[in-house]
Amino acid sequence: MRRLLGKLAGLVLGVAAMASPAAARDLTVVAGGGALQDHMRRTLFSTFAGGPVVDTAYDYNVGPIRAMVQARNVTWDVVLVEAPDLIRGCEDGIFERIDYNVVNRAKFMPGGATTCGAGAIGWGVAVFYDEGRNPNGPASFQEFWDTTRFPGRRTLRRGARITLEAALMGDGVAPADVYTVLATPAGQARAFAALDRLRPNLVFWTGGQQPIELVNSGEVAYALGFVGRTANGIRAGARYNLRWSTLLYAYDSWAVVRGSANAAAAMRLIQHITEPGPVTELTKLWPINPATASVANDPEVRARNPLMMTNHQAGGLEINTEFWLEYGPDLEQRFAAWVNR
Amino acid sequence: MRRTNWLAALLIAPLMLLILGSFLLPVGFALFTAVADREVAETLPRTRAALVAWDGQGLPPEAAFAAMAQELGQALEDRRIGDMAQRLNFERTGMRGLLLRTARAANRLSAPYATSMVTLDARWGAPETWLLVQRAGGPVTPLYLLRAMDLQRAAGGGIEAVAADEALYRMLFWRTLGISLVVTALCVILAYPVAYTIARLRAPWSSIALTLVLIPFWSSVLVRSTAWFVLLQREGPVNQAMMALGLTEVPVQIVGTRIAVVVALVHVLLPFAVLPMHSVMKRLDQTYLRAAASLGANGFQRFFRVWLPMSLPGVLAGGAMVFLLAVGMYTAPALVGGDRDQMVAWFIAYFMNREVNWGMAAALSAYLLAMTGAAIGLARVLTSGIATSGGRA
């Protein structure tokens, strides 16, 4: 029965493959969309000399990429992926190994060049609030959890990752110990207990623009939101106080989808879009945090973008990818059960 | 005779192929995914074979240790270890770390593996670890179907409930059922007078009214749900109107509540209730009403004893349609609902897209399918009862 099902499925896929245009596809690069991707198109993709590049957006859901690799109908070539998805996808053979004969390994920051991923840009979350509404606000997670000194509603990300780290720090755990504590049942209970305490004053966000909207409309007093969006708000004139001391950050990478017919061109594209020249151009349009070391450490770039995360990363906590790969499924389940209770 | 049968079969063949290809195969595949357990068998075939004969007492033979070490190293090298690691880690947190650590150390390990692996990580010296791998040998597992009902296999054999702080899905199914029933009831109550009025309107007006019901159909669910978000938000028109009317002093939180979910779902699904009711009422023979009137029935009796029983099949069809669609709704609750308003479909999407755990997504889908199947069955039983009593009336 199973063999028959497999044959039939193969037949259906075969017919679908025949129906789809087998002709050469333009090199396709996929990132997170929005204004950042518009800027990437201008500075990174359109300056590639190795042929036309089309770009499309996705919402960082890797399910569709796995499906296209399994169906051997790969329509994306280069994808901007988050660290946990990169590592798992590499172990599962969803992404090609980066050809470091084409991509210059030496130009990345430490840890930026991995088996399947070439470091792209960093992102982070940190506490911010509108100084126009609240002259004083929490400068640490312990103060974020202190509802007597700082009354008002708060917003955190709906999900275990980032939120449980914040909860432990809010309960007084030192940033360096967060993942050791969170690996123990007692530490996990402690994190959820801290969330319980804050719950009456807590709303959750799911999309990256929500913290900004919630703060702007006054629905919440204090928010933990993406620093890139907060920084752009500040540059556009908003009176946010962005508390860099609460930074949690990670780096996204460029990866090549396995089975891509354009794999060779994809490697050349990755080499190009991580080069100091184009990346420096991008930093002029958007305060990104490049994984290309010479740009990240360029005093001129850093002076031009005081709100670059790179300028404030030293005191932040790097989100531990391996921890979340191992404990993520269990903790996300418990978080979902908690949030729905 | 035989030739006509053959011809008939040929004529319905396209339909049968369509049903097979677009319904039976995908649904069958989804149901199979809910119980399939292929990761360990595919990635660790020799380990699995070495564990088949093991009785579960003490530790497995050295051959199993050796096969595990070699196959883990090979799987890491071939980049196909992730699925299997995730599968075992889903059943017991920490397995992923153990497997990857062992795979990375594989070429440093040496015989006897039963010693070197336990030295590397003491968990290899625990029978539970090996029992977990043995049980995951496939080809089928109740793991996902159990988890989707907040159950798990106990260490000793039987089935037990998961820890209270991890229980989620049973509550989720009750919530989905509750919201769907409320939405169905509201849709039926709201749609009935509409369908009744349209059915009794004269020629041009009835089709105009029907078009008005159909217009929302032409915009997507996403657009209509977003519109509700705009209307109901804190500084939106609904709150502004309530404040202008003096009903409330400060804006009321509507977005992110159960009320918003029900309102948006009722709006999205209302046409699905109106249309079946209308099509049944349109075909009702008006002479019954005149006959009832001539026998002395007043308006009240004409409606409740003649019109309502005859239109009930339409009510049931519309209600069943709304219920079936409400049970699987994803967009509207995700947009206007809060933390405690998400339905089963939200978690199916979560497991498909984020966790990439298709077994769990399929298991939740299977239960959802069973729920809708039960609803269809119930509706059928009810309609057949009404059809006979309606015939007598």
Interface residues (C-beta under 8 A of the other chain):
Chain A: R2 L5 L8 A9 V12 N61 V62 G63 P64 R66 R88 G89 C90 E91 D92 G93 R158 F192 V203 F204 S217 E219 E322 L325 E326 Y327 P329 D330 E332 Q333 R334 A336 A337 W338 V339 N340 R341
Chain B: G21 L25 G28 F29 F32 L76 D78 R79 R80 I81 G82 D83 A85 Q86 N89 F90 T93 G94 R96 G97 L100 D165 E166 A167 L168 M171 L172 R234 E235 G256 D339 R340 Q342 F347 M352 N353 R354 E355 V356 N357
